Amino acid sequence: NTPVFAPDSRRVAFARVLGEEAHELYVGEVMERGQEVRVTDDSRVLAGHDWTPDGQHLVFSSNRSGRFGLWTVPVAETPPQTAAVFVDAVSLPEPRWIETGLSDARQPSMAAEGHRMLFAQDQRDTNLWMASLQTTDVARPFIQSTRRDERGHVSPDGRRIAFVSERSGYPELWLADRDGQHPVQATRFEGTTLDAPRWSPDGRRLAFSARPDGHIDVFLLDVDSGLLRQLTTASSDDGLPRWSRDGERLYFTSNQSGQWAIWSMPAEGGPMIQETEDGLVAEERSDGRGLLFTRPDSAGLWWRPEPGAAPQRFAEHPGEHDWANWTVGTSGAYVLRRVGGRVTLDLVDYETGAVRTVTTLAEHSERAVPWGQASLALLPDETHLLFTRTDSYNGDLWLIDLPDNER
């Protein structure tokens, strides 16, 4: 992705997508096919890159420290060996952080003389909101800070809320009371991405996914003791866990078969079983009749009645980019729908497949609820919905003069 020619036009820098939210920078020879070298070894998200005018360095944006910032790294000439041999034989240089005084710096662009750099600052504020599913009351902010608060989930007894927040400076797992008060930090990864916290049916543990070592893994947190266990350790990406109704197993998505598919494993750890041919997020129906899941590059919700059965299309929504924006309820599945500038929550009946709009989450902005994350969480009595809402989304351009050692 995003190829950028070097000043000498002989080389090109590009981002290679290795997995979900896992990118690396590579440099290749334009006229020599297969001659390429890897420049970074982070398995984090890249958000733009450019060459210094002398062709000796690359500047790039990455969330390698937890939040997006700018970095510079020296680039060697591509060697006569293949990329694989070169990377194995030579240790990669450590990128150096570029001090800008700003967070969420992205899309760097170097000036021709090399003394200045232009970049974009992404300013997004997400908070947790609460919407009534029984009245016409307007949704209201529930958990807020000056940093991102999102991906909330409510404990089975309704007394605690788990969510991901950057209020400590890094994305971490936090716990709050039922009213959103008294937030307490529950993890201290300090520089990774976290996703999909889910309470166990007994309310004692939280399953979630994180990327501390370059690939996504499933973790289990004992809430009372604070004991943290890593359940998956393979080189594949394994994430977005969901509990079985009895709390004995975890369903998760993995690319260990070569494509994203739904797998399961005992909640205490053990052998993994591939459940579907493909899939991104899966959860058992609350009536016990099979598994609901979303699929890559496909809108809608799918139903597998029993192991080995062919999946059936259950609902037309959520959309392709809302693959995690749905949740199971007592009588049906709640799915997010975006149409005509509105964001609504629909209920799809298990028995009849009938679709009913339960509430409107946003009237005038289809961007109000983020794509690509699990934004919805039901309260146990299904009277309210906790959801992530983007309250502001702005971007600014900044121009800085670089010190001599960063040009």
Secondary structure, DSSP 4 states (H G I P E B T S, - for coil): ---EE-TTSSEEEEEEEEETTEEEEEEEESSSTT-EEE-----B-EEEEEE-TTSSEEEEEE-TTSS-EEEEEE-PPPPSS-HHHHHHHSPPPPPEEEP-S-SSEEEEEE-TTSSEEEEEEEEEEEEEEEEESSS-PPPEEEE--SS-EEEEEE-TTSSEEEEEE-TTSS-EEEEEETTS-S-EE----SS--EEEEEE-TTSSEEEEEE-SSSS-EEEEEETTT--EEE---SSS-EEEEEE-TTSSEEEEEE-TTSS-EEEEEETT----EE--SS-S-EEE-TTSS-EEE--TT--SEEEE-STTPPPEEEES-S-GGGTT-EEE-SSEEEEEEEETTEEEEEEEETTT--EEEEEEEESS-TTSS-SSS--EEE-TTSSEEEEEEEEEEEEEEEEEEPPGGG-
